[in-house]
């Protein structure tokens, strides 16, 4: 099975790769990192330019979704996407969507899924940074964590599969589906479509790779 798109974003979206990481894993890690960057903060002009510059490698579902995201980035204006991001995820009191695993899995923030996630993160040696205020089950944080796991030669496919199945596959596609239909979403509808197709790709990829 071919890996996802060969996305190599700049600093804030870049997955941390190490010597010994397979090319397929570098591509996958960078794709996770890109999605994490789009959900962590409103995209700046350089990131939108990057999205607009990369052509899809194929016409399959993932490539078609990338084409939609590429066109959305070509048309996007930084200020408008910034406003859209705040309406979707921040709002006055709260945004239209609540991008946290505990919320999607139980209907409550800071619930049992977050405690399980924190235990697994500690076992992996990942520590919460003092300046980070968001809970670790934010969609962006989980995608960035997957980028780090995939990019590290210390964590093999079994660890990738275990973390993905326990903390990502359980709710992320539902979140991306909601993102595609959110009233405030314009550019982020395309991001939601690509995110959903990449999650589908990863479910298949991790189920067959040994």
C-alpha positions in Angstrom: 0.0 0.0 0.0 1.4 3.4 -1.0 1.9 6.0 1.8 0.0 9.3 2.0 1.0 12.4 0.2 4.6 13.6 0.2 4.0 16.6 2.4 7.1 18.3 3.8 5.8 21.4 5.7 7.9 24.1 7.3 8.8 24.6 11.0 5.5 24.7 12.9 3.9 21.9 10.9 7.0 19.7 10.5 7.2 16.3 12.0 10.5 15.5 13.8 12.2 12.8 11.9 15.3 10.9 12.8 17.9 8.8 11.0 16.7 5.3 10.3 13.0 6.3 9.7 11.6 4.7 6.6 10.6 7.1 3.7 6.9 5.9 4.0 6.9 6.8 7.7 8.5 10.2 7.0 5.6 10.9 4.6 3.0 9.7 7.1 4.6 11.6 10.0 4.6 14.8 7.9 1.0 14.4 7.0 0.0 13.9 10.7 2.1 17.0 11.4 0.4 19.1 8.8 -3.1 18.2 10.0 -2.0 18.9 13.6 -0.8 22.3 12.5 -4.1 23.2 10.8 -6.0 22.3 14.0 -3.5 23.8 16.5 -3.6 27.4 15.2 -5.1 29.3 12.3 -2.8 28.7 9.3 -0.4 31.5 8.3 0.2 32.5 4.7 3.3 30.3 4.3 1.3 27.2 5.3 -1.5 28.1 2.9 1.1 28.6 0.2 2.6 25.2 0.9 -0.8 23.6 0.7 -1.5 25.3 -2.6 1.9 24.3 -4.1 1.6 20.5 -3.7 -0.1 18.4 -6.5 -1.9 15.2 -5.6 0.0 12.1 -6.5 -3.0 10.1 -7.6 -6.7 10.3 -8.3 -7.8 8.0 -5.5 -9.8 9.1 -2.5 -6.9 10.6 -0.6 -5.5 12.3 -3.7 -9.0 13.7 -4.6 -9.4 15.1 -1.0 -5.9 16.7 -1.3 -7.0 18.4 -4.6 -10.0 19.9 -2.7 -7.7 21.1 0.1 -5.2 22.5 -2.4 -8.0 24.5 -4.2 -9.3 25.8 -0.9 -5.8 27.0 0.1 -5.4 28.7 -3.3 -8.6 30.7 -2.7 -8.1 31.3 1.1 -7.4 34.6 2.7 -5.4 34.5 5.9 -7.7 36.9 7.8 -10.8 35.0 6.8 -9.4 31.7 7.7 -8.3 33.1 11.1 -11.8 34.3 11.7 -13.1 30.9 10.6 -10.8 29.1 13.0 -11.9 31.2 16.0 -15.6 30.6 15.2 -15.0 26.9 14.9 -12.8 26.2 17.8 -12.7 29.1 20.2 -15.8 31.3 19.9 -17.2 33.4 22.8 -17.2 30.8 25.6 -16.7 27.9 23.2 -16.5 27.3 19.5 -18.9 25.5 17.2 -16.9 22.3 17.6 -15.2 20.9 20.7 -12.1 19.1 19.4 -11.3 16.9 22.3 -11.4 13.1 22.6 -13.1 13.0 26.0 -15.9 15.2 24.7 -16.5 13.0 21.7 -16.3 9.7 23.6 -18.2 10.6 26.7 -19.8 14.0 26.3 -17.7 15.5 29.0 -14.3 17.3 29.1 -11.4 15.9 31.2 -13.1 12.5 31.5 -11.7 9.0 31.7 -10.3 8.8 28.1 -8.0 11.7 29.0 -6.7 9.9 32.1 -6.0 6.8 29.9 -4.2 8.9 27.3 -2.1 10.6 30.0 -1.0 7.2 31.3 -0.1 6.1 27.8 1.8 9.3 27.1 3.8 8.9 30.3 4.7 5.4 29.3 6.0 6.7 26.0 8.1 9.3 27.8 6.0 12.3 26.6 5.7 15.1 29.1 3.2 17.9 29.1 4.9 21.3 28.6 4.2 23.9 31.2 3.2 26.6 28.6 0.6 24.3 27.0 -2.9 25.0 28.4 -4.9 22.6 26.3 -5.7 19.1 27.5 -3.7 16.4 25.8 -6.7 14.9 24.0 -7.1 18.0 21.7 -7.2 16.7 18.1 -4.1 18.7 17.2 -2.1 17.3 20.1 -3.1 13.7 19.2 -2.2 14.2 15.6 1.2 15.8 16.5 1.8 12.9 18.9 1.1 10.4 16.1 3.6 12.4 14.0 6.3 12.0 16.7 5.6 8.3 17.2 5.7 7.5 13.4 8.8 9.6 13.0 10.8 7.9 15.8 12.8 4.8 15.1 12.3 3.9 18.7 8.6 3.2 18.2 7.7 0.5 15.8 4.5 -0.3 13.9 2.9 -2.1 16.9 3.2 1.1 19.0 1.8 3.2 16.1 -1.1 0.8 15.8 -1.8 0.7 19.5 -1.8 4.4 20.1 -3.8 5.1 16.9 -6.5 2.4 17.8 -6.7 3.6 21.5 -6.7 7.3 21.1 -7.3 8.4 17.4 -9.5 5.8 15.6 -12.1 5.9 18.4 -13.4 9.4 17.5 -11.3 11.4 15.0 -13.2 10.5 11.9 -16.4 11.6 13.6 -14.7 14.9 14.4 -13.6 15.4 10.8 -17.1 14.6 9.6 -18.5 17.3 11.9 -15.9 19.7 10.6 -17.1 19.1 7.0 -20.7 20.1 8.0 -20.0 22.8 10.5 -21.9 26.1 9.7 -18.7 28.2 10.3 -16.5 26.0 8.1 -15.4 27.0 4.6 -11.7 26.4 4.2 -11.9 23.8 7.1 -14.5 21.8 5.2 -11.7 20.8 2.9 -9.4 20.2 5.8 -12.0 17.9 7.3 -12.4 16.0 4.1 -8.7 15.4 3.8 -8.4 14.5 7.5 -11.2 11.9 7.1 -9.6 10.3 4.1 -6.2 10.2 5.8 -7.7 8.6 8.8 -9.3 6.0 6.5 -6.0 5.4 4.9 -4.3 5.0 8.2 -6.9 2.5 9.4 -6.2 0.4 6.3 -2.4 0.9 6.4 -2.0 0.0 10.0 -4.2 -3.1 9.6 -2.0 -4.7 6.9 1.6 -3.5 7.6 3.6 -5.8 9.8 
